[in-house]
Amino acid sequence: MNDTIVHEPISGDGMPADFDGDAPAFREVLAQLPMLARTDGVVLIDGETGTGKELVARAIHHLGPRAPRPFVAVNCGALVDTLLEGELFGHERGAFTDAHARRQGLIAHAAGGTVFLDEAETLTPRAQVALLRVLHERTFRPVGSSTEQRADVRFVAATNVRLDRLVRAGQFRADLFYRLSVFSLTLPPLRERRDDILPLARHFLAKYTRDSGPAAELSTSAARALLTFDWPGNVRELESAIVRAVHLAHDGVIEVADLGLPGMAGQDEALVAFAAARPYKTEKAQVLEAFERQYITRLMTQHKGNVSRAAQAAGKERRDLGKLLKRHGVDPRLFARLAEEA
């Protein structure tokens, strides 16, 4: 069965323990969760891979009246058509050749709780039809049974792509999209919440060194690298980088090389081979972008976040430098704070 029943550690405010963030875009999402938890309507969460969609789904579950009951996460990409009805609805003994015993499906398994439909964009046409019926009628029938059962679950769905775009492209049912998006949330990528990067990194440092003494510390250069990296894998990638660094750090201090961030401390052979295989224009644009980001990072470090002094040193107009900083998501205030902490 492709389900996972999770009883996530909960903090004092009812949020999962790994839920952290003070950036305005993220706080807007958090502010909506108590209201969503009080309702029983379907919630659609969209956002890039690694932005924390399942954490949000779990928070909605734990903050609501269904919290004592199971939270069942379903990988929609694993719902192959040949096993679809059996996985979702279960089956009776003798329903087919190998059905030697009665088996509960995912929906019955989550009775009273929440079903989290992860990667909803991967649902096959047949799976879309099956789910649409459950969402519409709130009932289901196990394979081999003549009796309808009530679907006493709350549905929360997540997607890495905009489902409305798939609807317009004819790749996703419009009626199912409307059923899934009674309420909608969009999670911002980590590059749009840079104020949260260092607090999250320190949270993960404490988490993964909890049983081995004092938490490791980030060097100033490592902290700067974390702030300027684009994080295509978002919070999940940040967590992986910290886990790696904890095991590679010497004397309790994490350096840039320990983080293993591409382009920050040299590239390994695999990355170089991958880059060489890309089109010239793509590679040139990425090299230029990396140069600009590294240049303005050094500039902001040298002048402790003072944009006027940095612009004068760079021989640029302050307004032009400000535009460059904005394009790369570099906040001068963060470098002023680093200078104070150094």
Secondary structure, DSSP 8 states (H G I E B T S, - for coil): --EEE----B-TTSSBTT----SHHHHHHHHHHHHHHHS-S-EEEE--TTS-HHHHHHHHHHHSTTTTS-EEEEEGGG--GGGHHHHHHEE-TTSSTT--S-EE-HHHHTTTSEEEEETGGG--HHHHHHHHHHHHHSEE--BT--S-EE---EEEEEESS-HHHHHHTTSS-HHHHHHHTSEEEE---GGG-GGGHHHHHHHHHHHHTTTSSS--EE-HHHHHHHHHS--TTHHHHHHHHHHHHHHH-BTTEE-HHHHT-TTTS---HHHHHHHHTS-HHHHHHHHHHHHHHHHHHHHHHHTTT-HHHHHHHHT--HHHHHHHHHHTT--HHHHHHHHHH-
